Amino acid sequence: MNSSASDLGARIDREALVRRHNPVLRRFEPLSPLAVGNGDFAFTADLTGLQSFPEQYTIPLGTQSGWGWHSTGRADLYQLDDLRPAMLETYGRKVGYPILEKGQEEPFHWLRQNPHRLQLGQIGFRFLLADGGVAEAGHIQAAEQTLDLWRGLLVSRFEVEGRPVRVETCVHPERDVLGVSVETPLLGEGRLEITLRFPAPDPGERSWARTIGLRWDQDDRHDTRVQERTDEGAVFVRSMDEDGYSVRLSWQGGRLSQEGKHEFAIRPRAEEGAWSFTAGFAPNPPLNLPDFRSVRADAERHWEQFWQTGGAVELAGSRDPRAFELERRIVLSQFLTAIHCAGSLPPQETGLLYSSWFGKAHLEMHWWHAAHFPLWGRTALLEKSMDWYLRILPEARNLARSQGYTGARWPKMVGPEGRQSPSPIGALLIWQQPHPLVLAELIYKASPTRETLEKYRDMVMETAEFMASFAEWDESGQRYVLGPPVIPAQEEFKGPQTMNPTFELEYWRHGLDLALAWRARLGLDPMPRWVKVRDGLADLPQHEGVYIAHEWCPETFRDYNTDHPSMLGALGILPGKKADPDVMRKTLRKAVDTWQWETSWGWDFPMAAMTAARLGEGSLAVDFLLMETTKNTYLPNGHNYQRPDLMAYLPGNGGLLTAVAMMACGWDGFPSDAPGFPSDGSWEVRHEGLNAWL
């Protein structure tokens, strides 16, 4: 049975739906700390509700923001112009790319690492034992920690030497303010303290995989000064090189002491067994902070409204035993993408949980992080990061012009300033280029106004202009081609040896289609060159009756069947106007049988599910979403695990939400109910507030 809530005559009980998937932990979970946040700021806690025992976790217990960035030395220590570009042959001319050349190691690695996202500090409890010692993790007993998703409140209960402790942790929905309340007899006994530590700012290693943690050495690389110290709070002013930020703590009576150059402790003054504090983080000293009750009340109002509006999918009543797990992933992914992927910048792949790839965003992943927001009726959460494209448009224009193209070329791996990072792979990727067109189109579908068209007009036009400029005319084949040099989404191929990647070819068509439609809505004439390129692009490459990675790779499913099976996206993620459904069905079946799925990434499974959905293969679509393989693991906290050095991967969560919305609500030209789920009666799909995919 596939049905919408309106078909059944009753709305989904959203509170019941959300609360039945509240994460509940009863022990330290090294891979699954819980976090609270607001999209631009997040705080990750251990079993105590603060960051008291970070050594118990494989994932760093971080405090991160959208504005907290640092450049080692100074912001302009190196520029891309300091690198000697690799000049790659491109149809009779040389185009420069920032690929590592011998003797360029120092500027190359500095530019990759800088700017990098900061860890803003670690706040924890210190519990004193009856004998005067300090409690260790093993002293935390009878623990039960619940993330109340409906209220955005983390509630932690446990005992220390038989004394009960109850902690509430939350984040203000609009300010970078943490609120904490603790109730325990330990307060009256003088056996509880708050600790505050600030880590060093530099990555320290050239490999991102070895820099995900917090650094507690290099005390001389940063400075911490205390200002406005009173019995009710203090301001900590942080500085490192040319950068800095401030932290204001406000508490209900207590004494601050300094225990190290960057370490402090607060001894609460509480006679009734209850105490609270708030902590505000900002580039400059934050003004007066709200108290804990205000932060909690605002958070509760925000999250109740979040869940009551927008989309919902309920799978209760399904006979398939996997339905509860899929529903859990859906609910938790909505929360996680809201706190980690809904900020004013495109997020890093680990969101605000901890730093990966030096904290930078990968723009080819922005679609996976945020395309789902409009589908779930939360377009405003996407619009927050879309403004960033408008701000860095001059940088994108400069990148295109420096390579001899027109329009704006969007980089791959970036910090907030929008400058591309040097890379032997990232500099040659192109599949991020049409993303802003699709994201803008989703915003327009949600708000089809002249104001929307004008706001994103320049971004849309400049994006499409580069796409038309990048395509090269192949006289012998009488067609437009992409590359060489180009590296496709399946990053296993070398740029000079790759031409016409399947997914990118179809994405180029789709993107130019959208840009031409945008012009028509504005009352502008079509751009003849865009039309010529769109209509003249090469056919999607095939070999032995299936689509392959790119034209020069005939043995995709034998020699290159690892990483992303990106050819599937040409009919699934995309409408696939030039894709043959029968050929794609054979391609999908061959991928099921021969692809090394253990090497794929978290977003590959929803991508394949979207392809199966468009082909009417509902059972296969669900199988992809729930495939039992390491990189499709969803941890107790809801994060998509990939590998030991990538323990959270939000493109998987965002991709899941996009696929589920499409499978439940359909897509343009196919407004069916739950078309991507099996039609054999094993699934009962109730949904409301969703919008169709493109």
C-alpha positions in Angstrom: 0.0 0.0 0.0 1.5 3.4 -1.1 -0.4 6.4 0.2 -0.1 10.0 1.1 -1.4 11.3 4.4 -4.1 13.2 2.5 -5.3 9.9 0.9 -5.7 8.4 4.4 -7.7 11.4 5.6 -5.4 12.1 8.6 -2.2 14.0 9.1 0.9 12.3 10.2 1.5 12.5 14.0 4.8 14.3 13.6 5.7 14.4 17.2 5.3 10.7 17.6 7.2 10.1 14.3 10.1 12.1 15.5 10.3 11.1 19.1 10.3 7.3 18.4 13.7 7.9 16.7 15.3 9.9 19.5 18.9 8.6 19.9 19.3 7.0 23.3 22.8 6.1 24.5 23.7 4.2 27.7 27.5 4.0 27.3 30.3 5.9 25.6 30.0 5.4 21.9 33.4 6.2 20.3 31.9 6.8 16.9 28.6 8.3 17.9 28.7 11.4 20.1 25.5 13.5 19.9 25.5 17.1 18.9 23.2 20.2 19.0 23.4 23.2 16.7 21.7 25.7 14.4 23.4 25.3 11.0 26.1 27.9 11.6 27.3 26.6 15.0 27.4 23.1 16.6 28.6 21.6 19.8 29.4 17.9 20.0 29.0 16.3 23.5 30.0 13.1 25.2 27.9 10.9 27.5 27.9 13.7 30.2 26.4 16.3 28.0 29.6 18.3 27.7 33.1 17.4 26.4 34.4 15.8 29.7 36.0 12.6 28.4 37.2 13.3 24.8 39.7 10.4 25.0 36.7 8.0 24.9 35.9 9.0 21.4 37.4 8.3 18.0 35.5 11.4 16.6 36.9 14.7 18.0 34.5 16.4 20.4 34.4 19.7 18.6 32.8 23.2 18.8 32.7 24.7 15.4 31.1 27.7 13.5 30.7 29.0 10.0 32.8 32.1 10.7 35.7 30.4 12.6 38.6 30.2 10.2 42.4 30.6 10.5 45.4 31.0 8.2 48.8 29.9 9.4 51.2 32.8 9.4 48.9 35.3 7.6 46.0 35.2 5.2 48.1 36.1 2.2 51.3 34.2 2.9 50.9 32.5 -0.5 48.7 33.1 -3.5 47.8 30.8 -6.3 50.0 33.0 -8.5 52.9 31.7 -6.4 52.4 28.3 -7.9 53.8 27.4 -11.3 50.7 25.9 -13.0 50.8 22.6 -14.9 50.1 23.5 -18.5 47.8 20.9 -20.0 47.2 20.5 -23.7 43.6 21.6 -24.5 42.6 21.6 -28.1 45.6 23.5 -29.5 46.3 25.6 -26.5 47.8 25.2 -23.0 45.5 25.7 -19.9 47.1 26.1 -16.5 45.9 24.1 -13.5 47.3 24.3 -9.9 48.7 20.7 -9.8 51.7 20.0 -7.6 55.0 20.5 -9.5 58.4 19.6 -8.2 59.8 22.4 -6.0 56.4 23.8 -5.3 55.6 21.7 -2.2 55.6 24.6 0.3 53.0 26.9 -1.4 51.0 23.9 -2.7 50.4 22.4 0.8 50.0 25.8 2.5 47.2 26.8 0.0 45.5 23.4 0.5 45.6 23.8 4.3 44.6 27.5 4.5 42.4 28.9 5.5 41.2 26.0 7.8 38.3 25.7 10.1 39.0 26.3 13.8 38.0 24.2 16.8 36.7 27.0 19.1 37.2 25.2 22.4 36.3 22.3 24.6 34.0 22.6 27.6 33.7 19.7 30.1 32.8 18.6 33.6 35.4 17.7 36.2 33.9 15.4 38.9 35.8 15.2 42.2 35.6 11.9 44.1 35.0 11.6 47.8 38.7 10.8 48.4 39.7 14.0 46.6 40.7 12.3 43.3 39.3 13.2 39.9 36.7 11.0 38.3 37.6 9.0 35.2 35.2 7.8 32.5 34.7 4.5 34.4 33.1 6.4 37.3 30.2 7.4 35.0 27.6 4.8 35.9 23.8 4.2 35.2 24.0 6.5 32.2 21.1 7.3 29.9 21.5 10.1 27.3 18.6 11.1 25.0 18.7 13.6 22.2 15.2 15.0 22.2 14.9 15.8 18.6 11.5 17.5 18.9 12.9 20.1 21.4 16.5 20.2 20.2 17.6 19.3 23.7 20.2 16.8 24.8 19.4 15.3 28.2 22.1 13.3 30.0 21.5 11.3 33.2 24.1 9.4 35.1 25.7 8.8 38.5 29.1 9.5 40.0 29.8 7.5 43.2 26.0 7.0 43.6 25.2 10.7 43.2 22.7 11.4 40.4 23.5 14.0 37.8 21.1 15.4 35.2 22.4 17.7 32.4 20.5 19.6 29.7 22.4 20.9 26.7 21.1 23.0 23.9 22.1 25.7 21.3 20.3 28.9 20.5 18.6 28.7 17.1 19.9 32.0 15.8 23.0 32.8 17.9 26.2 30.9 18.5 25.3 30.4 22.1 25.5 27.1 24.1 23.2 26.6 27.1 23.9 24.1 29.8 22.0 23.2 33.0 23.1 20.7 35.6 21.3 19.3 38.7 23.2 17.2 41.2 24.0 17.0 44.9 27.7 17.1 43.8 27.3 20.9 43.4 26.5 21.4 47.0 29.3 19.2 48.0 31.8 21.2 45.9 32.6 18.2 43.8 31.8 19.5 40.3 33.7 21.9 38.2 33.5 23.2 34.6 36.7 23.0 32.5 37.5 25.1 29.5 40.4 24.4 27.1 41.5 26.0 23.9 43.4 23.9 21.3 46.1 25.0 19.0 44.9 26.4 15.6 47.2 24.8 13.1 46.5 21.4 11.3 50.2 20.5 11.7 50.2 17.8 9.1 49.9 17.9 5.3 47.5 14.9 5.2 44.0 15.9 6.1 43.4 12.4 7.5 45.9 13.0 10.2 44.6 16.4 11.2 41.0 15.6 12.2 41.7 15.8 15.9 42.3 18.7 18.3 45.9 19.7 19.0 46.9 20.3 22.6 50.6 21.1 21.9 52.1 24.3 20.5 50.9 26.5 23.4 53.0 29.3 21.9 51.2 29.4 18.6 48.1 31.1 20.1 47.1 33.4 22.9 44.2 33.4 25.4 43.5 36.5 27.5 40.7 36.8 30.1 38.7 40.0 30.2 35.7 41.2 32.3 36.2 38.5 34.9 33.5 38.6 37.6 31.7 36.1 39.8 29.0 35.9 37.2 31.1 35.3 34.1 34.2 36.1 31.9 35.3 36.9 28.4 38.1 34.9 26.8 39.8 36.7 23.9 41.6 34.3 21.5 44.3 35.3 19.0 46.5 33.4 16.6 48.5 35.1 13.8 46.1 37.6 12.2 43.0 35.9 13.4 41.0 35.7 16.6 37.6 35.3 18.2 36.0 35.6 21.7 34.1 33.4 24.0 31.8 34.9 26.7 30.7 32.6 29.6 27.9 33.7 31.9 27.1 31.6 34.9 25.0 31.6 38.1 27.7 32.4 40.5 31.1 30.8 40.5 34.9 31.4 40.7 37.2 31.2 37.7 40.8 30.0 38.0 43.5 29.5 35.3 45.2 26.2 35.2 47.4 26.5 32.2 48.1 28.9 29.4 44.9 27.9 27.6 43.1 26.0 30.4 40.6 27.3 32.9 38.2 25.9 35.5 35.0 27.3 37.1 34.0 26.3 40.6 30.2 26.8 40.7 28.6 28.4 43.7 25.4 26.5 44.1 23.8 25.5 47.4 20.6 24.0 46.0 22.0 21.5 43.7 21.2 23.2 40.4 23.4 25.5 38.3 23.5 26.7 34.7 25.6 28.7 32.3 25.7 29.9 28.8 28.7 30.3 26.4 28.7 32.6 23.4 31.2 32.4 20.6 31.8 35.2 18.1 34.5 36.9 16.0 34.3 39.8 18.5 33.3 39.8 22.1 29.6 38.8 22.2 27.2 41.1 24.0 25.2 40.1 27.0 24.1 36.5 26.7 20.6 35.0 27.3 20.3 32.8 30.3 19.9 29.0 30.0 16.1 29.1 30.3 15.8 31.6 27.4 18.2 29.5 25.2 16.2 26.3 25.9 12.8 28.0 25.3 14.0 29.5 22.0 15.5 26.2 20.9 12.3 24.3 21.8 10.1 26.8 19.8 12.5 26.5 16.8 12.6 22.8 16.7 8.9 22.2 17.2 8.3 24.6 14.3 11.0 22.8 12.2 9.3 19.5 12.6 5.7 20.8 12.3 6.4 22.5 9.0 8.1 21.1 5.9 7.9 17.5 4.8 7.4 14.3 6.7 7.5 10.6 5.7 6.1 7.8 7.8 6.7 4.2 7.1 4.9 2.6 10.1 2.6 -0.2 9.0 5.0 -1.5 6.3 5.5 -5.2 6.3 9.2 -5.0 5.2 11.2 -5.3 8.5 13.7 -2.7 7.2 11.1 0.1 7.3 11.8 1.2 10.8 15.5 1.5 10.1 14.9 3.6 6.9 12.4 5.8 8.8 15.1 6.3 11.5 17.7 7.3 8.9 15.2 9.8 7.4 14.3 11.5 10.7 17.9 11.7 11.9 19.2 12.9 8.6 16.7 15.8 8.7 18.1 16.9 12.1 21.8 16.4 11.2 21.6 18.3 7.9 19.7 21.1 9.7 22.5 21.6 12.3 25.4 20.8 10.0 24.5 21.8 6.4 22.1 24.7 6.7 24.6 27.5 7.3 25.7 30.6 5.4 28.5 28.7 3.7 28.4 25.4 1.8 29.4 22.9 4.5 32.4 20.7 4.8 31.6 17.0 4.3 31.7 16.4 8.0 29.6 19.5 8.7 30.4 21.2 12.0 31.1 17.9 13.7 34.9 17.9 13.1 37.3 19.0 10.3 37.9 17.0 7.2 40.0 18.2 4.3 41.2 21.0 6.5 37.6 22.1 7.1 37.0 23.3 3.6 33.8 22.8 1.5 33.8 20.5 -1.6 31.4 22.2 -4.0 30.7 19.0 -5.9 29.1 17.9 -2.6 26.9 21.0 -2.0 24.1 19.4 -4.1 24.2 16.4 -1.9 24.2 18.4 1.3 21.4 20.8 0.4 19.3 19.9 -2.6 16.9 18.1 -0.4 15.9 21.2 1.6 13.4 22.5 -1.0 12.0 19.0 -1.6 11.2 18.8 2.1 9.6 22.3 2.1 12.6 24.0 3.8 13.9 26.1 0.9 15.1 28.9 3.3 17.7 26.6 4.6 19.2 26.2 1.1 19.0 29.9 0.4 21.3 30.7 3.3 24.3 29.1 1.5 23.2 30.2 -2.0 24.1 33.8 -1.2 27.7 32.7 -0.9 27.8 32.0 -4.7 26.7 35.5 -5.3 29.5 36.8 -3.1 32.3 34.8 -4.7 31.0 35.3 -8.3 34.0 37.6 -9.1 36.4 34.9 -7.9 34.7 32.3 -10.2 34.9 34.8 -13.1 38.6 35.3 -12.5 39.2 31.5 -12.5 37.4 31.1 -15.8 39.2 34.0 -17.4 42.6 32.8 -16.1 42.1 29.6 -18.1 40.9 31.3 -21.3 37.2 30.7 -20.8 34.2 33.1 -20.5 31.6 33.1 -17.7 32.3 31.8 -14.2 34.0 28.5 -13.3 33.1 27.3 -9.8 36.1 25.7 -7.9 36.0 22.4 -6.1 37.6 22.6 -2.7 37.3 26.1 -1.1 37.4 28.1 2.1 35.0 31.0 2.7 36.8 33.3 0.3 36.0 31.1 -2.7 39.6 30.5 -3.9 40.2 27.1 -5.4 42.6 24.9 -3.5 45.5 23.3 -5.5 45.0 19.6 -6.2 45.9 17.0 -8.8 42.2 16.0 -8.9 40.0 18.8 -7.7 41.2 21.4 -10.2 40.1 19.2 -13.1 36.6 18.3 -11.8 33.7 19.9 -13.6 30.5 18.2 -12.2 30.1 20.9 -9.5 29.6 23.4 -12.4 25.9 22.9 -13.0 25.0 22.5 -9.3 24.1 26.2 -8.8 21.7 26.0 -11.7 19.9 23.1 -10.2 19.8 24.6 -6.7 18.5 27.9 -8.1 15.9 26.0 -10.1 14.7 24.3 -6.9 14.4 27.7 -5.2 12.5 29.1 -8.1 10.0 26.1 -8.1 9.4 26.9 -4.4 9.1 30.7 -5.1 8.4 31.3 -8.8 8.7 35.1 -8.6 10.5 37.8 -10.6 12.5 38.5 -7.4 13.9 35.0 -7.4 14.8 35.2 -11.1 16.6 38.6 -10.6 18.4 37.5 -7.5 20.2 34.6 -9.1 20.2 36.0 -12.7 24.0 36.7 -12.9 25.0 33.5 -11.2 22.8 31.5 -13.6 24.0 33.3 -16.7 27.7 33.2 -15.9 27.5 29.5 -14.9 26.0 28.6 -18.2 28.3 30.8 -20.2 31.3 28.9 -18.8 29.7 25.6 -19.6 29.2 26.7 -23.2 32.7 28.0 -23.4 34.3 24.9 -21.9 32.7 22.5 -24.5 35.0 22.0 -27.5 33.9 21.4 -31.1 35.1 18.1 -32.5 35.2 18.6 -36.2 35.7 15.0 -37.1 32.7 13.8 -35.0 30.6 16.9 -35.7 29.8 17.3 -32.0 30.7 19.2 -28.8 32.9 17.3 -26.3 34.0 17.6 -22.7 37.7 17.2 -22.2 40.4 16.2 -22.2 41.6 17.3 -19.8 38.8 16.5 -17.3 38.3 14.3 -14.3 34.8 12.8 -13.9 32.9 12.2 -10.7 34.4 8.8 -10.7 37.8 10.2 -9.8 39.9 7.2 -10.9 40.7 8.6 -14.3 43.5 10.9 -15.3 42.5 14.2 -16.7 44.5 14.1 -20.0 43.1 10.6 -20.7 39.4 11.3 -20.2 36.8 12.5 -22.6 33.0 12.8 -22.5 32.2 11.4 -19.0 28.7 10.1 -19.2 27.2 11.8 -16.2 28.9 15.1 -17.0 27.7 15.1 -20.6 24.1 14.7 -19.5 24.5 17.2 -16.7 25.9 19.8 -19.2 22.7 19.3 -21.3 20.5 19.6 -18.3 22.3 22.7 -17.0 22.1 24.5 -20.2 18.4 23.6 -20.5 17.8 25.2 -17.1 19.7 28.3 -17.9 17.8 28.8 -21.2 14.5 28.4 -19.3 15.7 31.0 -16.9 16.3 33.4 -19.8 12.9 32.7 -21.2 11.3 33.5 -17.8 13.1 36.8 -17.7 11.8 37.6 -21.2 15.3 37.3 -22.8 16.1 35.8 -26.1 17.9 32.4 -26.1 21.7 32.4 -26.3 22.4 30.8 -29.7 25.7 29.4 -28.6 24.2 27.8 -25.6 21.5 26.2 -27.7 24.1 25.0 -30.2 26.3 23.4 -27.5 23.3 21.8 -25.8 21.9 20.3 -28.9 25.3 19.3 -30.3 26.8 17.5 -27.3 28.2 14.0 -27.9 26.0 11.0 -27.3 26.3 9.3 -24.0 29.2 6.7 -24.4 28.3 3.0 -24.4 30.2 -0.3 -24.6 28.5 -3.7 -25.1 25.1 -2.2 -24.5 25.7 -0.4 -21.2 26.7 3.1 -20.3 30.4 3.5 -19.2 32.3 6.0 -17.2 33.6 8.0 -20.2 34.2 7.5 -23.9 37.8 6.3 -23.6 37.1 3.7 -21.0 35.4 0.7 -22.6 36.1 -1.7 -19.7 34.3 0.2 -16.9 32.6 -2.8 -15.4 35.8 -4.9 -15.5 38.8 -2.7 -14.8 37.1 0.4 -13.3 34.2 -0.8 -11.2 35.2 0.9 -8.0 34.5 4.3 -6.4 31.4 6.1 -7.8 29.2 4.4 -10.5 28.5 7.9 -11.7 27.1 6.9 -15.1 23.9 5.9 -13.2 23.3 9.6 -12.4 22.6 10.4 -16.1 19.1 8.9 -15.6 18.1 9.3 -12.0 19.6 12.4 -10.5 18.9 13.9 -13.9 15.8 13.5 -16.1 18.1 11.9 -18.7 16.6 13.3 -21.9 19.4 11.8 -23.9 19.6 8.6 -21.9 18.0 5.4 -23.2 16.0 3.8 -20.4 16.6 0.3 -21.7 20.4 0.9 -21.8 20.3 2.4 -18.4 18.3 -0.5 -17.0 21.0 -2.9 -18.3 23.7 -0.6 -16.9 22.0 -0.6 -13.5 21.7 -4.4 -13.5 25.3 -4.8 -14.4 26.3 -2.4 -11.6 24.3 -4.5 -9.1 26.1 -7.6 -10.2 29.7 -6.4 -10.7 30.3 -3.1 -9.0 32.6 -3.2 -5.9 30.1 -1.5 -3.7 32.3 -1.6 -0.6 34.5 1.0 -2.4 31.6 3.3 -3.1 30.7 6.4 -1.0 27.6 7.3 1.0 25.9 9.3 -1.7 26.3 6.5 -4.3 23.5 4.4 -2.7 20.8 7.1 -2.9 22.1 8.0 -6.4 21.5 4.4 -7.5 18.2 4.4 -5.8 17.1 7.4 -7.8 18.0 5.6 -11.0 16.1 2.6 -10.0 13.1 4.8 -9.1 13.0 6.4 -12.5 13.1 3.0 -14.1 10.2 1.7 -12.1 12.4 -0.6 -10.0 11.0 0.2 -6.6 12.3 -2.9 -4.8 15.7 -2.3 -6.1 15.6 1.4 -5.1 14.9 0.4 -1.5 17.6 -2.3 -1.6 20.1 0.4 -2.6 19.1 2.7 0.2 19.5 -0.1 2.8 22.4 -2.0 1.2 24.5 -3.7 3.9 28.0 -2.4 3.3 30.4 -0.4 5.4 30.0 3.0 3.6 26.2 2.7 3.8 26.3 2.3 7.6 24.2 4.8 9.7 25.5 5.1 13.2 23.4 5.4 16.4 23.7 9.2 16.1 22.4 9.0 12.5 25.7 9.9 10.8 26.8 8.0 7.7 30.0 6.2 8.4 32.6 5.7 5.7 36.0 4.6 7.1 38.2 5.0 10.2 39.4 8.5 9.1 35.9 9.6 7.9 33.5 8.8 10.5 30.7 11.1 9.4 29.7 11.9 5.8 26.8 14.2 5.4 26.5 13.9 1.6 25.1 10.4 2.4 22.5 11.9 4.7 21.5 14.6 2.3 21.4 12.2 -0.6 19.2 9.9 1.3 16.7 12.7 1.9 16.7 13.7 -1.8 16.2 10.1 -2.9 13.4 9.4 -0.4 11.5 12.6 -1.4 11.7 11.6 -5.0 10.7 8.0 -4.3 7.7 9.2 -2.2 6.5 12.3 -4.1 7.7 11.6 -7.7 9.4 14.0 -10.2 8.5 16.5 -12.9 6.3 14.8 -15.5 5.6 11.8 -13.2 3.5 13.1 -10.2 2.7 9.7 -8.8 2.4 8.6 -5.2 5.4 6.7 -3.9 6.6 5.7 -7.4 10.0 4.8 -6.1 8.8 2.2 -3.5 7.7 -1.4 -4.2 4.0 -1.7 -5.3 3.5 -5.1 -3.9 1.9 -4.0 -0.7 5.0 -4.5 1.5 5.5 -0.8 2.1 3.0 1.7 3.5 4.4 5.2 2.6 2.6 8.1 4.2 4.0 11.5 3.3 3.0 15.2 3.4 4.7 18.5 2.6 7.1 17.1 0.0 7.8 18.6 -3.4 8.6 16.7 -6.6 12.2 16.3 -7.9 13.2 17.8 -11.3 
